[in-house]
Amino acid sequence: MSTVFIAFQTNEDTRPIIESILADNPHAVLDEQPAMVKIN
């Protein structure tokens, strides 16, 4: 099985996108950095 990730800059515009991805993918792992969010 392959593992992929997507990274977003942390801001108010990306917050709903991140929440939607996490809601649709219960096995996703969130990695929060100071200015970036990475979803594995």
Stockholm file with secondary structure:
# STOCKHOLM 1.0

chainA/1-40         MSTVFIAFQTNEDTRPIIESILADNPHAVLDEQPAMVKIN
#=GR chainA/1-40 SS CCCCCEEEECSTTTHHHHHHHHHHCTTCCEEECSSEEEEC
#=GC SS_cons        CCCCCEEEECSTTTHHHHHHHHHHCTTCCEEECSSEEEEC
//
